[in-house]
Amino acid sequence: MRDVASNSTTGVLLRASLVAATFAYLSCGTAEAQDRSSAVFSRVIASKTLKCGYFVYPPGTYKDPNTAKMSGIYVDALDAVGSRLGIKVEWTQEVGFATMVEDLKAMKHDAICAMVWPNASRAPFVEYSIPIFYSGVGIYVKKGSKIRTLQEIDVPDVRIAAIEGEITEIIGRQDFPRAKKVTLPQNSELSQLLLMVAEDKADVTFVEPFIANKFLANSPGTLVNIAQENPIRTFGNTIMYRKGEFELKSMLDTALTEELLSGAIAKHIAKYPGAAQAVYPVAKPYAPLPK
């Protein structure tokens, strides 16, 4: 009986040691993550500067090719947020879609300040702000096409114009696995997808109305959006932070909420031609008072 008790006591002590070691390891990792997060937030507060990585994607961000001056809904919104917080926003460097998460991990930027759409594949590595506005993805076919419903797309003889690795290819693969995919390489212009449909090189593609409307301004009457009222996808346009940067996110979310509730974001959207007809504003989080 003594040996059994001794073995039992040893097992308990061993398990307790393992638990304590595991807790210490996790606490250390959590503390390290918090320290790194606090370091970014503290630097922003101390320097009164927010360093934004960005990509050019209208109507959120434009960049003048001659002067490099930035403009767009995001630029106006972030400048206003900076004024509310007493910090300066620096548009430090253009980023690539393939590297922006790693750039945040390496702390090259404080945030990615552009039309970032949250998705599950990035969620373990980043944080997202509240949406500034929403983007819908339309379904564009050639005018006169017999395609009118989603069911009519998912057949082997329908050709979907897509860009490798982009939302067009993802929608085609997830929603219409039986349809044929006609793909362009990454970094191709989205307008090329619309041109393929207009020239009968494809039957359908999936693009935001803002981009399609610009194409249709130069090629009127060529394409029709059969998902005008019900976009096939809807995404919130957010700011992206490195994982764990809750203090920075909280601060900017508060200022963005002020911008939204004051009506300032709606004014930024209205400033850019075509934006109000192509993006979806954030709904007010309250019901009107009864009359």
N, C-alpha and C positions, 0 to 999 in steps of 0.2 A: 504493500500500500504506500510505503514511503516513496518508492521509485516512481509510482504512478503520479503521486502528488508532485514530486519534484519535476517530472516531465511536463505536467500540466502547468506548473508555475513558470517553467522555462518557456513554454509555448506562448503563455500570456505575455510574458516580458518581451519575447521576440516580436509578437504581433504589435505590441505597444510601441516598440522601437521603430518598426516599419511604418506604422501610422504616423509617428512623430516625424520621421525622416521625410515621408511623402508630403506631409503638411508643410514642412519647412521648405521643401523644394518648390512646391506650388506657390507658397507665400513669396518666396524669393522671385519666382518668375512673374507673379502678379505685381509685386513691388517694382520690379525692373520695368515692366510694361507701363505702369503708372508713372514712373519717373520719366520715361521717355516721352509719354504723352504730356505730362506736366511741363517738360522742357520746351516742347513746341508752343504750348499755350503761354508759358511764362515769357518765351522769347518774343512772341507776338505782342504781348502786353508791354514788355520792357522796351521794345524797339518801336512800338506803335505802327507796325508794318505787317501786313498779311501778304505773303508771297504766293501768288497764284500761277500754277501751271494751267495751260489751256490748249484747246484745239479749236480751229476755225470751223464754225458750224452755224450758219444763219438759221433763224434770226437771233440766236443766243449770242454769238460772237462773230464779228467781222474784223478784218485787219486790212487797212489800206496798204496796197502793195508799194506805194511810193513813199509814204511817211511812216509806215508801221503803226499808225495810230489805231487803237482798239475802239470798237463801238459795238452796240448790240444790247439786247435785253439784259443779258448777264452783266455786261460792263456797267450799264446804268444802275442796275440793282445792287451790284457789289460796291460801286462808288457811293451810293446812298447809304448802304449798310456801314461802310467805313466812316462816313460822316456821323452817323448815329453813335458809333462806338468810339469815335475819336482816333481811328487808325487809318493809315494810308494803304491802299491796295496797289501792289506792284504786279504787273502782268509780266512775269519773269521769263517764261520760256514756253514755246509751243511743244506739246507732247504728242507721242504716238499712241494709238489705241492699244498696241501690243505691249507697251512698256510703262504705261502710266501708273499701274498698280505697283510695280517694282520701284518706280521713281518715288512714290509716296513712302514705301518701306525704307528706302535709302535716305529719306528726309530731304530730297532735292527741292520739294515744294511743300508748303503748308497745306495746300488743298488743290484739287483740280476744279477750277472755276469755269465750267462749261456745261453743255447740255448732256450730262451723264445720266443714262437710264439705269436704274438699279436692276440687277439680276442676281439670281441665286448663286451662279458660279463665282462671282466676285465677293459675295457677302461674307465668307469666312475671313477675308483679308482687308476689308475696308468698312468705313461707316459712311452713311449718306445723310445729307441734310433733308429737311422737309422739302416737298416739291415747290418750285417757283411757279411753274405752269405745267400743263400736260401736253404730250404729243400723241396724236393718233396715227395709225398706219393705214392708208387706204389700199384698195385693190383696184388697179388700173388695167383696163382692157381697151382694145381699139374700138372706136366708135362704130357701131353696127355689129359688134361681136355677138355671137349667140350665147356667150357666157353671161349669166345673170345671177347665179347662186354659187355658194361654196361647193356644193355637191358636184357641180358641173366642172369644177377645176380638177378634182381628184380623179382623173382618168388618164390612161397612158398616152393619149394623143394630144394632150394639152402641154404646152411648153411654158415653163416658168423661167423668166429672166431673173438671175440672182447674182450676187457678188459673194465670193468665197469667204466664209466665216462671218458674214454680216447678217443682219436680221432677216434680209430677204431669203437667204439660204436656210436659216433656222425655221422660218415660217413654212417654207416649202417642204422641208424635211419632216417637221412635226405635224403639220396640218394636211398636207397633200402628198403623202408618200408614193402614190401611184403615178403622179404626174412626172413628166420629163423635165429635168433641170438643165437650163442653158446658162452656164456660169461664166462670169468675168473674174479676172484676178483681183485680189485685194487692192485697195486704194483707187479702184476705178470710180469715176464720177457716177453718182446715182442717176444723173440725167441720161446716161448711156442706157440704163435699163428701160427708161421710158421710150427712148429712141428705138430700141430693139422691138418694142411692142408696136410702135407707130409704123415701123418698116416691115412688119410681119415676120421678123426674125424670132419672135416669141409671142405668146398669146396673152400673158398676164404677168404683172409684177406688183410688188408691194412697196409703196413709197409714202412718205409724209406729204400731206397736201401742200405744205409751204413750198416744197421742192417741185412737186408736180405742177402747181399753179404758175411757177416761173417758167417751166417748160411750155405750158399751154399758152402763155402770153406770146411766145414766139411761134408756136404751132397750134393755133386755135382750132378747136373742133376735132382734134385727132384722137383724143383719149377720153374715157369716161371712168369715173370712180364709182364702182358698184357698191362700195361700203361707206358712202357718204355719211349716213346716219349712225352706222354701227361699225367703227373701225375694227379691223381684224386684231389689232393690238393697241393698247394704250399704255403709255409710260409717263411716269413723273420725271420732270427734268430737275436734277438735284446737283448739289455740290458734293464732291467725294473727298473723304479724309482717310488718313491712315488708321488702321484698326486700333480702337481704344482711345481715340482722341475725343473723349466725351466733353471735356471742358470747352474745347474749341467749337465743337458742334453745338453745344448748348448755347454758347454766346451768340454764334451766328444765327442759329434757329430763332432766338429771341428777336434779333434785329430783323430777320426776314419776315417774321410774323407781324411785326409792326409795319413793315412795308406792304404786306398783303392786306392787312386790315385797314390801312389808311387809304387804300386805292392807288398807291404809287406804282405797284407792279402793273396794274391795268394801264396806267399812263405810259409806262415803258413799252408795253406791248403795242399800244396804239401808235407809238412814235414811228414804228418801222413798217413800211408799206407791205401789205399782204399778210402781216403776222396775225392781226385780229381775226382774219378769215380762215386761219389755218391752225392755230393753237387753241387749246382749251384752258380757260382760266381756272384757278383753284376756287371751288365753291366756298361761300361764306360758312363758317362753322356754327352758325346760329340761325334760327328761324325768325322772320320778322314779327314784330309785336302785333297782336290782334287789333283790328280797327274798332 
